[in-house]
């Protein structure tokens, strides 16, 4: 499976809610809910409980100058991961 989501950090709050919604008006106010953000550790644990093993994780960053997304080592705001279902025991 492949998933991407927003990390629950102060940097993510400032970037996704304050900047993208309130300052830049890229998204409607209320698009993001802080309580719905999930840390990589929390998501990994939830997936493990569902027999999904996380194989790789990377940051997913937007460059406003080019309008493009790219992978990064920085998972403090957006991140993407992939995992595979583990065999039943």
GROMACS elastic network, one bead per residue, 0.5 to 0.9 nm:
[ bonds ]
;  ai    aj funct       b0    kb
    1    52     6  0.83493   500
    1    54     6  0.89712   500
    1    81     6  0.81864   500
    1    82     6  0.54177   500
    1    83     6  0.52809   500
    1    84     6  0.61420   500
    1    85     6  0.81071   500
    2    80     6  0.72432   500
    2    81     6  0.57316   500
    2    83     6  0.66494   500
    2    84     6  0.89925   500
    3    79     6  0.83665   500
    3    80     6  0.55602   500
    3    81     6  0.54501   500
    3    82     6  0.63529   500
    3    83     6  0.86438   500
    4    60     6  0.81548   500
    4    78     6  0.71485   500
    4    79     6  0.55288   500
    4    81     6  0.63488   500
    4    82     6  0.88191   500
    5    37     6  0.73786   500
    5    38     6  0.73880   500
    5    39     6  0.89259   500
    5    77     6  0.85822   500
    5    78     6  0.58186   500
    5    79     6  0.57870   500
    5    80     6  0.65899   500
    5    81     6  0.89963   500
    6     9     6  0.87111   500
    6    12     6  0.69572   500
    6    16     6  0.85449   500
    6    36     6  0.86110   500
    6    37     6  0.54833   500
    6    38     6  0.64534   500
    6    39     6  0.76765   500
    6    40     6  0.89684   500
    6    75     6  0.86998   500
    6    76     6  0.82571   500
    6    77     6  0.56370   500
    6    79     6  0.63154   500
    6    80     6  0.88412   500
    7    11     6  0.88684   500
    7    12     6  0.63004   500
    7    13     6  0.87456   500
    7    37     6  0.56048   500
    7    38     6  0.52407   500
    7    40     6  0.67673   500
    7    75     6  0.72289   500
    7    76     6  0.60375   500
    7    77     6  0.51747   500
    7    78     6  0.59610   500
    7    79     6  0.70478   500
    8    11     6  0.83703   500
    8    12     6  0.63850   500
    8    13     6  0.72655   500
    8    34     6  0.71015   500
    8    35     6  0.81586   500
    8    36     6  0.82538   500
    8    38     6  0.53202   500
    8    39     6  0.53974   500
    8    40     6  0.87798   500
    8    76     6  0.80425   500
    8    77     6  0.76075   500
    9    12     6  0.51474   500
    9    13     6  0.63316   500
    9    14     6  0.87014   500
    9    37     6  0.84581   500
    9    38     6  0.89661   500
    9    39     6  0.78924   500
    9    76     6  0.65202   500
    9    77     6  0.70178   500
   10    14     6  0.61412   500
   10    15     6  0.85281   500
   10    76     6  0.87159   500
   10    77     6  0.87531   500
   11    14     6  0.51112   500
   11    15     6  0.60544   500
   11    16     6  0.84669   500
   11    76     6  0.67338   500
   11    77     6  0.64014   500
   12    15     6  0.50596   500
   12    16     6  0.57406   500
   12    17     6  0.77507   500
   12    37     6  0.88251   500
   12    76     6  0.65643   500
   12    78     6  0.74772   500
   13    16     6  0.55171   500
   13    17     6  0.53777   500
   13    18     6  0.66316   500
   13    19     6  0.85858   500
   13    32     6  0.89700   500
   13    34     6  0.69731   500
   13    77     6  0.81162   500
   14    17     6  0.58761   500
   14    19     6  0.60672   500
   14    20     6  0.85114   500
   15    18     6  0.59995   500
   15    19     6  0.50065   500
   15    20     6  0.62533   500
   15    21     6  0.87947   500
   15    77     6  0.75504   500
   16    19     6  0.59601   500
   16    20     6  0.50768   500
   16    21     6  0.67605   500
   16    32     6  0.71964   500
   16    77     6  0.80781   500
   17    20     6  0.57340   500
   17    21     6  0.51861   500
   17    22     6  0.67568   500
   17    23     6  0.88461   500
   17    27     6  0.89280   500
   17    29     6  0.77943   500
   17    30     6  0.79359   500
   17    31     6  0.79942   500
   17    32     6  0.63165   500
   17    33     6  0.81687   500
   17    34     6  0.82093   500
   18    21     6  0.58182   500
   18    22     6  0.51602   500
   18    23     6  0.62915   500
   18    24     6  0.85544   500
   19    22     6  0.57194   500
   19    24     6  0.57650   500
   19    25     6  0.78103   500
   19    26     6  0.85553   500
   20    23     6  0.62635   500
   20    24     6  0.52095   500
   20    25     6  0.58156   500
   20    26     6  0.52617   500
   20    27     6  0.61227   500
   20    28     6  0.86875   500
   20    29     6  0.87609   500
   21    24     6  0.62318   500
   21    26     6  0.59308   500
   21    28     6  0.58472   500
   21    29     6  0.50845   500
   21    30     6  0.75339   500
   21    31     6  0.75247   500
   21    32     6  0.83936   500
   22    25     6  0.55852   500
   22    26     6  0.83875   500
   22    27     6  0.83084   500
   22    28     6  0.82506   500
   22    29     6  0.64571   500
   23    26     6  0.84072   500
   24    27     6  0.80999   500
   25    28     6  0.65976   500
   25    29     6  0.76958   500
   27    30     6  0.84222   500
   27    31     6  0.66393   500
   28    31     6  0.57535   500
   28    32     6  0.89945   500
   29    32     6  0.78617   500
   30    33     6  0.67632   500
   32    35     6  0.88510   500
   32    36     6  0.77472   500
   32    37     6  0.83100   500
   33    36     6  0.53811   500
   33    37     6  0.70028   500
   34    37     6  0.54648   500
   34    38     6  0.88870   500
   35    38     6  0.80552   500
   38    41     6  0.82161   500
   38    42     6  0.63049   500
   38    43     6  0.64663   500
   39    42     6  0.52202   500
   39    43     6  0.62950   500
   39    44     6  0.85816   500
   39    76     6  0.89403   500
   40    43     6  0.51591   500
   40    44     6  0.60012   500
   40    45     6  0.85695   500
   40    57     6  0.85556   500
   40    75     6  0.82259   500
   40    79     6  0.80290   500
   41    44     6  0.51488   500
   41    45     6  0.62309   500
   41    46     6  0.86841   500
   42    45     6  0.51931   500
   42    46     6  0.62218   500
   42    47     6  0.86485   500
   43    46     6  0.50532   500
   43    47     6  0.61099   500
   43    48     6  0.85136   500
   44    47     6  0.51603   500
   44    48     6  0.60942   500
   44    49     6  0.86566   500
   44    52     6  0.84860   500
   44    53     6  0.78858   500
   44    54     6  0.65550   500
   45    48     6  0.50383   500
   45    49     6  0.62412   500
   45    50     6  0.87436   500
   46    49     6  0.51949   500
   46    50     6  0.65819   500
   46    51     6  0.89723   500
   46    52     6  0.86164   500
   47    50     6  0.50110   500
   47    51     6  0.63778   500
   47    53     6  0.68407   500
   47    54     6  0.75230   500
   47    83     6  0.83524   500
   48    52     6  0.50278   500
   48    53     6  0.58436   500
   48    54     6  0.78032   500
   48    86     6  0.88887   500
   49    52     6  0.73477   500
   50    53     6  0.88146   500
   50    85     6  0.81349   500
   50    86     6  0.89769   500
   51    84     6  0.82867   500
   51    85     6  0.56420   500
   51    86     6  0.53399   500
   51    87     6  0.77175   500
   51    88     6  0.78727   500
   52    83     6  0.59389   500
   52    84     6  0.52786   500
   52    86     6  0.56977   500
   53    82     6  0.84712   500
   53    83     6  0.51207   500
   53    84     6  0.53525   500
   53    85     6  0.62208   500
   53    86     6  0.63302   500
   54    57     6  0.75787   500
   54    81     6  0.69964   500
   54    82     6  0.58688   500
   54    84     6  0.66844   500
   54    85     6  0.89726   500
   55    81     6  0.74976   500
   55    82     6  0.58616   500
   55    83     6  0.50151   500
   55    84     6  0.72032   500
   56    80     6  0.84586   500
   56    81     6  0.55734   500
   56    82     6  0.56928   500
   56    83     6  0.70970   500
   57    73     6  0.87086   500
   57    75     6  0.83055   500
   57    79     6  0.70112   500
   57    80     6  0.57296   500
   57    82     6  0.67141   500
   58    71     6  0.62194   500
   58    72     6  0.58954   500
   58    73     6  0.56917   500
   58    74     6  0.71136   500
   58    75     6  0.62337   500
   58    78     6  0.86956   500
   58    79     6  0.55955   500
   58    80     6  0.55041   500
   58    81     6  0.63931   500
   59    70     6  0.82143   500
   59    71     6  0.55458   500
   59    73     6  0.53582   500
   59    76     6  0.73624   500
   59    77     6  0.74934   500
   59    78     6  0.57907   500
   59    80     6  0.61864   500
   59    81     6  0.87217   500
   60    69     6  0.66401   500
   60    70     6  0.57466   500
   60    72     6  0.59139   500
   60    73     6  0.84019   500
   60    74     6  0.76277   500
   60    75     6  0.71027   500
   60    77     6  0.78710   500
   60    78     6  0.51554   500
   60    80     6  0.62953   500
   61    68     6  0.83794   500
   61    69     6  0.54398   500
   61    70     6  0.54573   500
   61    71     6  0.62799   500
   61    72     6  0.65733   500
   61    74     6  0.79443   500
   61    75     6  0.86170   500
   61    77     6  0.78932   500
   61    78     6  0.65860   500
   61    79     6  0.80789   500
   62    65     6  0.89320   500
   62    66     6  0.85461   500
   62    67     6  0.68799   500
   62    68     6  0.57929   500
   62    70     6  0.65862   500
   63    66     6  0.56317   500
   63    67     6  0.55479   500
   63    68     6  0.55472   500
   63    69     6  0.62585   500
   63    70     6  0.79678   500
   64    68     6  0.72104   500
   64    69     6  0.89306   500
   65    68     6  0.81421   500
   66    69     6  0.86723   500
   71    74     6  0.85014   500
   71    79     6  0.84945   500
   71    80     6  0.84637   500
   72    75     6  0.74547   500
   72    79     6  0.86800   500
   74    77     6  0.76240   500
   74    78     6  0.83119   500
   74    79     6  0.80280   500
   75    78     6  0.59055   500
   75    79     6  0.51741   500
   75    80     6  0.83556   500
   76    79     6  0.76459   500
   85    88     6  0.89405   500
